[in-house]
Amino acid sequence: KKIPTQCGASWDIDAIIAKVNGEAICDSDLTAWGNRMSIEDAILEALYWQKAVECNQLPTEADLERQVQNAKLNIGADDAHDGDAMLEKALREMGTTMTMYKRRIVRMIAKQKVMSAEVNERSIVTTQEVESYCKAHPEDAPEEFKLAIAFISAEQARTSRNLVTNALAWDDIGWVQ
């Protein structure tokens, strides 16, 4: 929204749509890469960001740079200077800037880290749980194999067509039970 001033100029004012634990969600935050995000999605994003900050799950500079480089490769950029210009042009065409793009990427990476940490936290399987499952489902239990080694001469290897059926002596060395 444009607010006129006394000297004839105007200021761009971004309307605050919602607040999440004190963090303002502005109207411009709802537009990402040319698409309009729902208020619910923006609130979820803000909550994930806050959780990432709280749990120290923030992306590193390397994480951000890797995503920017991938974006440059995806648009067909060959070198660093050309890639920067091409990416900035593509972002302008989508109605955003490099600063806004990086902010969105940082928030997306943070959300992925928080979600990954939550999944990892909930997916711990104990040895006791594995053993209980194997007892309850013996058909899924791993098969047992026996490994044997046969020592043969080079002459036997040359003259024999099928070593397994030649009744060679196999020595069990006890490696596999």
C-alpha positions as CSV (number, residue, x, y, z in Angstrom):
1,K,0.0,0.0,0.0
2,K,1.2,3.5,-0.8
3,I,0.9,6.2,1.9
4,P,1.2,9.8,0.6
5,T,3.6,12.2,2.4
6,Q,3.3,16.0,2.7
7,C,6.0,16.5,0.1
8,G,4.2,14.5,-2.6
9,A,6.2,11.3,-2.3
10,S,4.8,8.1,-1.0
11,W,6.0,5.3,1.3
12,D,5.4,1.6,0.7
13,I,3.7,0.1,3.7
14,D,3.5,-3.6,4.1
15,A,0.4,-4.7,6.0
16,I,0.8,-7.0,8.9
17,I,-1.6,-10.0,8.4
18,A,-0.9,-12.0,11.5
19,K,1.6,-12.3,14.4
20,V,3.0,-15.6,15.6
21,N,4.6,-15.4,19.0
22,G,5.4,-11.8,18.3
23,E,6.8,-12.4,14.8
24,A,4.9,-10.3,12.2
25,I,3.7,-12.0,9.0
26,C,3.3,-9.3,6.4
27,D,1.3,-9.3,3.2
28,S,4.5,-9.5,1.2
29,D,5.5,-12.7,3.1
30,L,2.5,-14.4,1.5
31,T,3.9,-14.0,-2.0
32,A,6.7,-16.4,-2.8
33,W,8.0,-17.0,-6.3
34,G,4.9,-15.6,-8.0
35,N,2.5,-17.8,-5.9
36,R,0.4,-16.6,-3.1
37,M,0.8,-18.6,0.1
38,S,-2.2,-19.2,2.5
39,I,-2.1,-17.5,5.9
40,E,-2.1,-21.0,7.5
41,D,1.0,-22.0,5.5
42,A,2.7,-18.7,6.5
43,I,1.9,-19.3,10.2
44,L,3.3,-22.9,9.9
45,E,6.4,-21.5,8.3
46,A,6.8,-19.0,11.1
47,L,6.4,-21.7,13.7
48,Y,9.0,-24.0,12.1
49,W,11.4,-21.1,11.9
50,Q,10.9,-20.4,15.6
51,K,11.4,-24.0,16.4
52,A,14.6,-24.1,14.3
53,V,15.9,-21.0,16.2
54,E,15.0,-22.6,19.5
55,C,16.7,-26.0,18.6
56,N,19.7,-24.5,16.8
57,Q,18.7,-26.1,13.5
58,L,19.5,-23.1,11.4
59,P,21.1,-23.7,8.0
60,T,24.8,-22.8,7.5
61,E,26.1,-20.4,4.8
62,A,27.3,-23.6,3.0
63,D,23.7,-24.9,3.0
64,L,22.4,-21.6,1.5
65,E,25.2,-21.4,-1.1
66,R,24.6,-25.0,-2.2
67,Q,20.9,-24.2,-2.9
68,V,21.8,-21.0,-4.8
69,Q,24.3,-22.9,-6.9
70,N,21.7,-25.6,-7.6
71,A,19.3,-22.9,-8.7
72,K,21.9,-21.4,-11.1
73,L,22.5,-24.9,-12.6
74,N,18.8,-25.5,-13.0
75,I,18.4,-22.3,-15.1
76,G,21.4,-23.3,-17.3
77,A,24.1,-20.9,-15.9
78,D,27.7,-21.8,-16.8
79,D,29.9,-19.5,-14.8
80,A,29.5,-17.6,-11.5
81,H,29.0,-14.1,-12.9
82,D,26.7,-15.2,-15.7
83,G,24.8,-17.4,-13.2
84,D,24.3,-14.5,-10.8
85,A,22.8,-12.3,-13.5
86,M,20.7,-15.1,-14.9
87,L,19.3,-16.0,-11.5
88,E,18.5,-12.4,-10.6
89,K,16.7,-12.0,-13.9
90,A,14.7,-15.2,-13.3
91,L,13.8,-14.0,-9.8
92,R,12.7,-10.6,-11.1
93,E,10.5,-12.4,-13.6
94,M,8.9,-14.3,-10.7
95,G,8.4,-11.1,-8.8
96,T,11.1,-11.5,-6.1
97,T,14.6,-10.4,-5.4
98,M,17.8,-12.3,-4.5
99,T,17.5,-11.1,-0.9
100,M,13.9,-12.4,-0.6
101,Y,14.9,-15.6,-2.4
102,K,17.7,-16.3,0.0
103,R,15.4,-15.6,3.0
104,R,12.9,-18.1,1.7
105,I,15.6,-20.7,1.1
106,V,17.0,-20.3,4.6
107,R,13.5,-20.7,6.0
108,M,12.9,-23.8,3.9
109,I,16.2,-25.4,4.9
110,A,15.4,-24.7,8.5
111,K,12.0,-26.2,8.2
112,Q,13.5,-29.3,6.6
113,K,16.1,-29.6,9.4
114,V,13.4,-29.4,12.1
115,M,11.1,-31.9,10.4
116,S,14.1,-34.3,9.9
117,A,15.1,-34.0,13.6
118,E,11.4,-34.7,14.6
119,V,11.3,-37.8,12.4
120,N,14.7,-39.0,13.6
121,E,13.6,-38.5,17.2
122,R,10.5,-40.6,16.7
123,S,12.0,-43.4,14.7
124,I,14.4,-44.9,17.2
125,V,14.0,-48.7,17.3
126,T,15.5,-50.6,20.2
127,T,17.2,-54.0,20.0
128,Q,14.4,-55.4,22.2
129,E,11.8,-54.2,19.7
130,V,13.6,-55.8,16.8
131,E,13.9,-59.1,18.7
132,S,10.2,-59.0,19.7
133,Y,9.2,-58.4,16.0
134,C,11.4,-61.3,14.8
135,K,9.9,-63.7,17.3
136,A,6.4,-62.6,16.4
137,H,7.1,-62.8,12.6
138,P,9.6,-65.6,12.0
139,E,8.8,-65.6,8.3
140,D,10.5,-62.1,8.1
141,A,13.6,-63.2,10.1
142,P,16.8,-63.2,8.2
143,E,18.0,-66.4,6.7
144,E,21.2,-68.1,7.9
145,F,23.9,-69.0,5.5
146,K,27.0,-71.1,5.9
147,L,30.2,-70.0,4.2
148,A,32.8,-72.6,3.2
149,I,36.1,-72.2,1.4
150,A,37.8,-74.8,-0.9
151,F,41.5,-74.8,-1.6
152,I,42.3,-76.2,-5.0
153,S,45.4,-76.2,-7.1
154,A,45.8,-74.3,-10.4
155,E,45.8,-77.6,-12.2
156,Q,42.4,-78.6,-10.7
157,A,41.0,-75.2,-11.6
158,R,42.1,-75.6,-15.3
159,T,40.9,-79.2,-15.7
160,S,37.6,-79.1,-13.8
161,R,34.5,-77.9,-15.6
162,N,32.3,-77.6,-12.6
163,L,34.1,-77.3,-9.3
164,V,31.0,-77.7,-7.1
165,T,30.1,-81.1,-8.4
166,N,33.6,-82.5,-8.4
167,A,33.4,-83.5,-4.7
168,L,36.2,-81.2,-3.6
169,A,36.7,-81.0,0.1
170,W,35.3,-77.8,1.5
171,D,36.8,-76.6,4.8
172,D,34.6,-74.8,7.3
173,I,36.8,-72.1,8.9
174,G,34.0,-71.0,11.3
175,W,33.6,-67.4,10.0
176,V,29.8,-67.5,9.5
177,Q,27.3,-69.2,11.9
